[in-house]
Amino acid sequence: MPLQRQPHIADPDGFYDELIASQRDLSDDEAALMNAKLVLTLANHVGDREVLREAIALCRPPRGEPAA
């Protein structure tokens, strides 16, 4: 299964709003922990190591460049 790069989420703006709202009252550390848990939960759901490897490569900033 190749990595899905086209828009694939129903109501992406609603999802983004829900994601932001889920962290609104959290400290930076709590939000970072939640994000890590979310990444691992979704990675487990995907399960395909090649897809996960491609996603990591796609999202990792190049060396020497600040993260956006």
Secondary structure, 3 states (H helix, E strand, C coil): CCCCCCCCCCCHHHHHHHHHHHCCCCCHHHHHHHHHHHHHHHHHHHCCHHHHHHHHHHHCCCCCCCCC
